[in-house]
Amino acid sequence: MARHQDDEKRTRILQSAIQAFGEKGFTTTTMKDIAEQADIAPGSIYTYFRDKEVLFISAVDTVWKQFHQGLAAILKEQETFSSQLDAMLDYGFDLLKELHPLVRGMYQEANRLNLFHKNLVKLAKQLSFFFERADEDKYTLSRFDKRNRMYLLKVWISGMLFTLSSLPFERIDGEIERQKSVIRKALLVHTP
């Protein structure tokens, strides 16, 4: 007889997986590690996820989905270009700091599973649309055609994530402030 799935338990497993994969990476994390953190029996995980790889993909997708939803909400709520940019930077970097252990694991492991690239493209499209709506040629990225703007966004996002994922947690705050400052200066440049 099939076991009944409980949404709260599934969420607890996903949150525990995010933490465990972040701390140990995909290879060294075991289902037992995740079960202990979720305070459930290891076999219970298989009611919700076929295997460790499926759980990893679900954990990474959960984080990216949360991130994309947050950005979409910011674009609806904020009125000016600069307030949207500030809100996106604050939201994105706050989430990166909160999920630093997973970012470290995800950046290395997700490339193998094509998860990083899929979400990188989605994020670059979301941000490219943001710049398309800006006043024509008034801001740095607004001057580029869509293809080149997407390319630049993917390179910048990859570089930011790589830099943050390679730092120890105690250096994250300083690097986040530095990146926010540089991004604001680079993107809010008004051209004549």
C-alpha positions in Angstrom: 0.0 0.0 0.0 1.3 3.5 -0.9 2.2 5.8 1.9 0.3 9.0 2.4 2.3 12.2 1.5 2.3 15.0 4.0 3.1 18.5 2.6 4.6 19.7 5.9 6.9 16.7 6.0 7.9 17.1 2.3 8.8 20.8 3.0 10.8 19.7 6.0 12.7 17.2 3.9 13.4 19.8 1.2 14.6 22.4 3.8 16.9 19.8 5.4 18.2 18.7 2.0 19.0 22.3 1.1 21.0 22.7 4.4 22.7 19.3 4.1 23.7 19.6 0.4 25.0 23.1 1.2 27.1 21.9 4.1 28.5 18.7 2.5 27.8 18.9 -1.2 25.9 16.3 -3.3 28.5 13.6 -3.2 29.1 13.3 0.6 25.5 14.0 1.7 23.6 10.9 2.5 19.9 10.3 2.8 20.5 9.5 6.5 22.1 13.0 7.0 18.9 14.6 5.5 16.6 12.3 7.5 18.4 13.1 10.8 18.1 16.9 10.1 14.4 16.5 9.2 13.8 14.3 12.3 12.3 11.5 10.3 13.2 7.9 9.4 15.5 7.7 6.4 13.0 5.4 4.5 10.4 8.1 4.8 12.3 10.3 2.3 11.6 7.7 -0.4 7.9 8.3 -0.1 8.5 11.8 -1.5 11.7 11.5 -3.6 12.8 8.5 -5.7 16.5 9.0 -4.9 19.2 11.5 -3.8 19.6 13.0 -7.2 15.8 13.7 -7.5 15.9 15.2 -4.0 18.8 17.4 -5.0 17.1 18.6 -8.1 14.0 19.4 -6.2 16.0 21.3 -3.5 17.8 23.4 -6.1 14.5 24.0 -8.0 12.8 25.1 -4.8 15.5 27.7 -4.1 15.5 29.0 -7.7 11.7 29.2 -7.8 11.6 31.2 -4.5 14.2 33.5 -6.0 12.4 34.1 -9.3 9.1 34.7 -7.5 10.7 37.3 -5.3 12.2 39.1 -8.2 8.9 39.1 -10.1 7.2 40.6 -7.0 9.8 43.3 -6.7 9.2 44.3 -10.4 5.5 44.6 -9.7 5.8 46.5 -6.4 8.6 49.0 -7.0 7.9 52.1 -9.1 11.2 53.5 -10.4 14.0 51.8 -12.2 16.6 52.6 -9.4 14.2 51.5 -6.6 13.6 48.2 -8.5 17.4 47.7 -9.0 18.1 48.5 -5.3 15.3 46.1 -4.1 16.5 43.3 -6.5 20.1 43.7 -5.3 19.0 43.7 -1.6 16.7 40.7 -2.1 19.1 38.7 -4.2 22.2 39.2 -2.0 20.2 38.7 1.3 19.0 35.3 -0.1 22.5 34.4 -1.3 23.8 35.1 2.2 21.1 33.1 3.8 21.7 30.2 1.4 25.5 30.5 1.2 26.1 26.8 2.1 23.8 25.7 -0.7 25.2 28.1 -3.2 28.6 26.6 -2.6 27.3 23.1 -3.1 24.9 24.1 -5.9 27.5 26.0 -7.9 29.7 22.9 -8.1 27.1 20.2 -8.3 24.4 21.9 -10.3 26.6 22.3 -13.3 26.8 18.6 -13.6 23.0 18.4 -13.6 22.4 21.3 -15.9 20.4 23.0 -13.2 22.6 26.0 -12.9 22.6 26.8 -16.6 18.8 26.4 -16.9 18.2 28.9 -14.0 21.0 31.2 -15.1 19.2 31.7 -18.5 15.9 32.2 -16.8 17.3 34.8 -14.4 19.2 36.6 -17.3 15.9 36.7 -19.3 14.1 38.2 -16.3 16.7 40.8 -15.8 17.0 41.5 -19.5 13.3 42.3 -19.6 13.8 44.7 -16.7 16.4 46.6 -18.7 14.2 46.6 -21.8 11.6 48.5 -19.8 14.1 51.2 -18.7 14.3 54.5 -20.5 15.8 54.0 -23.9 19.6 54.2 -23.8 19.6 55.9 -20.4 21.2 53.1 -18.5 24.2 51.0 -19.2 22.6 47.7 -20.2 19.7 49.4 -22.0 22.1 50.3 -24.8 22.8 46.7 -25.7 20.6 44.5 -28.0 18.9 41.7 -26.3 21.4 39.0 -27.3 24.4 40.9 -26.0 22.6 42.1 -22.9 21.7 38.4 -22.1 25.3 37.4 -22.6 26.6 40.2 -20.3 24.0 39.3 -17.6 25.0 35.6 -17.7 28.7 36.4 -17.4 28.1 38.9 -14.5 25.7 36.6 -12.6 28.1 33.6 -13.0 31.0 35.6 -11.8 29.1 37.0 -8.8 27.9 33.5 -7.8 31.4 32.0 -8.3 33.0 34.7 -6.2 30.5 34.3 -3.4 30.5 30.5 -3.5 34.3 30.4 -3.1 34.4 32.6 0.0 34.2 31.5 3.6 31.0 32.6 5.2 32.7 35.2 7.4 33.8 37.2 4.3 30.4 37.2 2.7 29.1 40.5 4.1 32.0 42.6 2.9 31.9 41.0 -0.6 28.1 41.5 -0.9 28.4 45.2 -0.1 31.3 45.5 -2.6 29.3 43.8 -5.3 26.2 45.8 -4.7 28.1 49.0 -4.9 29.9 48.1 -8.1 26.6 46.9 -9.7 24.8 50.1 -8.8 27.6 52.2 -10.1 27.9 50.2 -13.3 24.2 49.9 -14.1 22.9 53.3 -12.9 25.2 55.3 -15.2 23.2 57.8 -17.1 24.5 58.3 -20.6 24.2 61.6 -22.4 
